[in-house]
Amino acid sequence: MKEYMEKTEQTVYTLNGITLLPHYSLPCYVTPGFTSDNPMKLWTVNELLDEGAVKSTAFLWTRGLLTRTNVGWPI
C-alpha cells in the first residue's frame, strides 16, 4: 500500500484568479469548494475560453478509472 496518493499532470484553467479543476467524473471543470449556500458551477472548456480563462497544468490526484484520454478531454 502506498503512503501517498499518486498525482498526475492534468489540465486546469484559471479564471479571475481562481483555478478551476477537472470534475472527478464529468468532462467539465469546477471551482474549488462548494456548499448548499454556494452550489458548484460546472464549466465546459469552451465556456472557460469564452470567458478568458488561461489554460495551464497542475499535478493533481487521479480521478479513479477515468483519464483524459478515455473521456475525450483536451490535453
VEXDO-34197 format. One record per atom (N, C-alpha, C, CB): residue in three letters; x, y, z. Coordinates in steps of 0.2 Angstrom, whole numbers, padded with zeros to 4 digits, always signed. Glycine has a CB too. Example, Ala and Ser with C-alpha at 12.3 -4.5 7.8 and 13.67 -1.06 7.14 Angstrom:
2
ala+0066-0028+0039ala+0062-0022+0039ala+0066-0016+0039ala+0057-0022+0045ser+0064-0011+0035ser+0068-0005+0036ser+0064+0000+0039ser+0070-0003+0029
This chain:
75
met+0004-0006+0000met+0000+0000+0000met+0004+0006+0000met-0005+0000+0006lys+0003+0011-0004lys+0007+0017-0005lys+0005+0022+0001lys+0005+0021-0011glu+0010+0025+0003glu+0009+0030+0009glu+0006+0037+0006glu+0015+0031+0013tyr+0006+0038+0000tyr+0003+0044-0003tyr-0001+0042-0009tyr+0010+0048-0005met-0005+0047-0011met-0009+0047-0017met-0005+0049-0023met-0016+0051-0016glu-0006+0045-0028glu-0002+0046-0034glu-0005+0053-0038glu-0002+0040-0039lys-0001+0057-0040lys-0003+0063-0044lys-0001+0063-0051lys+0000+0069-0040thr-0005+0065-0055thr-0003+0066-0062thr-0004+0073-0065thr-0008+0061-0066glu-0001+0075-0070glu-0001+0081-0073glu-0008+0082-0077glu+0005+0083-0077gln-0012+0087-0075gln-0018+0087-0078gln-0020+0095-0080gln-0024+0085-0073thr-0024+0096-0085thr-0026+0102-0087thr-0030+0106-0082thr-0029+0102-0094val-0029+0112-0081val-0033+0116-0076val-0034+0123-0080val-0030+0117-0069tyr-0038+0127-0078tyr-0039+0133-0081tyr-0040+0139-0075tyr-0046+0134-0085thr-0037+0145-0076thr-0038+0150-0071thr-0042+0155-0074thr-0031+0153-0069leu-0047+0157-0070leu-0052+0162-0072leu-0053+0167-0066leu-0059+0159-0074asn-0051+0174-0068asn-0052+0179-0062asn-0048+0177-0056asn-0059+0180-0061gly-0042+0174-0057gly-0038+0172-0051gly-0040+0166-0047gly-0038+0178-0046ile-0045+0162-0050ile-0047+0156-0047ile-0046+0150-0052ile-0055+0156-0045thr-0042+0145-0049thr-0041+0139-0053thr-0046+0134-0053thr-0034+0136-0050leu-0049+0133-0059leu-0054+0128-0059leu-0051+0121-0061leu-0059+0130-0065leu-0054+0116-0058leu-0051+0109-0058leu-0055+0105-0062leu-0050+0106-0051pro-0053+0099-0065pro-0057+0094-0068pro-0062+0091-0063pro-0053+0089-0072his-0068+0090-0065his-0073+0086-0061his-0070+0079-0061his-0080+0087-0064tyr-0072+0076-0055tyr-0069+0069-0054tyr-0072+0064-0059tyr-0071+0067-0047ser-0078+0065-0061ser-0081+0060-0066ser-0085+0063-0072ser-0087+0056-0062leu-0085+0069-0073leu-0088+0073-0079leu-0083+0076-0083leu-0094+0077-0076pro-0084+0077-0089pro-0079+0080-0093pro-0080+0088-0093pro-0080+0078-0101cys-0080+0091-0087cys-0080+0098-0086cys-0076+0100-0081cys-0088+0100-0085tyr-0076+0107-0079tyr-0072+0110-0074tyr-0076+0113-0068tyr-0067+0115-0077val-0073+0113-0062val-0077+0116-0057val-0073+0120-0053val-0080+0110-0052thr-0076+0125-0049thr-0072+0129-0044thr-0071+0125-0038thr-0076+0136-0043pro-0066+0126-0034pro-0064+0123-0028pro-0069+0124-0023pro-0057+0124-0026gly-0072+0119-0019gly-0076+0121-0013gly-0083+0123-0015gly-0073+0126-0009phe-0088+0120-0012phe-0095+0122-0013phe-0099+0120-0007phe-0098+0119-0019thr-0104+0123-0005thr-0109+0121+0000thr-0116+0122-0003thr-0108+0126+0006ser-0121+0121+0001ser-0128+0121-0001ser-0129+0129-0002ser-0133+0119+0005asp-0126+0133+0001asp-0127+0140+0000asp-0123+0143-0006asp-0125+0144+0006asn-0118+0139-0008asn-0114+0141-0014asn-0113+0135-0018asn-0107+0144-0011pro-0118+0134-0022pro-0118+0127-0026pro-0112+0128-0032pro-0124+0126-0030met-0110+0122-0033met-0104+0121-0038met-0107+0122-0045met-0102+0114-0038lys-0103+0126-0049lys-0104+0128-0056lys-0100+0124-0060lys-0103+0135-0057leu-0103+0120-0065leu-0099+0116-0070leu-0098+0120-0076leu-0103+0110-0072trp-0091+0120-0078trp-0089+0124-0084trp-0087+0119-0089trp-0084+0129-0082thr-0089+0121-0096thr-0085+0117-0101thr-0079+0121-0103thr-0090+0116-0107val-0075+0117-0107val-0069+0121-0109val-0070+0127-0113val-0064+0116-0113asn-0075+0126-0118asn-0077+0132-0122asn-0080+0138-0118asn-0083+0130-0127glu-0084+0136-0113glu-0086+0142-0108glu-0080+0145-0105glu-0091+0139-0103leu-0076+0141-0103leu-0070+0144-0099leu-0066+0149-0104leu-0065+0139-0096leu-0064+0146-0110leu-0061+0150-0115leu-0064+0156-0117leu-0059+0146-0121asp-0071+0156-0118asp-0075+0162-0120asp-0075+0167-0115asp-0082+0160-0121glu-0074+0165-0108glu-0073+0170-0103glu-0066+0173-0102glu-0076+0167-0096gly-0062+0170-0106gly-0055+0172-0105gly-0050+0168-0100gly-0055+0179-0103ala-0052+0162-0098ala-0048+0158-0094ala-0042+0156-0097ala-0052+0152-0092val-0037+0155-0093val-0030+0154-0095val-0029+0146-0094val-0024+0158-0092lys-0027+0143-0099lys-0025+0135-0098lys-0018+0134-0095lys-0026+0132-0105ser-0018+0130-0091ser-0011+0128-0088ser-0012+0121-0086ser-0009+0133-0082thr-0007+0118-0082thr-0007+0111-0079thr-0005+0112-0072thr-0002+0107-0083ala-0007+0106-0069ala-0006+0106-0061ala-0005+0098-0060ala-0011+0109-0057phe-0001+0096-0055phe-0001+0089-0053phe-0007+0088-0048phe+0006+0087-0050leu-0012+0084-0050leu-0017+0083-0045leu-0018+0075-0044leu-0024+0086-0049trp-0022+0074-0039trp-0023+0067-0038trp-0027+0064-0043trp-0027+0066-0031thr-0026+0057-0045thr-0030+0054-0050thr-0037+0054-0048thr-0027+0047-0052arg-0041+0053-0054arg-0049+0053-0053arg-0051+0046-0054arg-0052+0058-0058gly-0050+0041-0050gly-0052+0034-0051gly-0050+0031-0058gly-0060+0034-0051leu-0054+0028-0061leu-0053+0025-0068leu-0053+0029-0074leu-0057+0019-0069leu-0055+0035-0073leu-0056+0040-0078leu-0049+0043-0080leu-0061+0045-0077thr-0048+0044-0086thr-0042+0048-0088thr-0044+0053-0094thr-0036+0043-0091arg-0039+0057-0095arg-0041+0062-0100arg-0042+0059-0107arg-0035+0067-0101thr-0039+0053-0108thr-0040+0050-0115thr-0046+0046-0116thr-0034+0045-0116asn-0049+0043-0110asn-0055+0039-0111asn-0061+0043-0111asn-0055+0033-0107val-0061+0050-0109val-0067+0054-0109val-0066+0059-0114val-0068+0057-0101gly-0061+0060-0118gly-0061+0064-0123gly-0059+0071-0121gly-0067+0065-0127trp-0055+0072-0115trp-0053+0078-0113trp-0047+0081-0117trp-0051+0078-0105pro-0047+0087-0118pro-0041+0090-0122pro-0035+0090-0117pro-0043+0097-0124ile-0029+0089-0120ile-0023+0089-0116ile-0020+0096-0116ile-0018+0084-0118
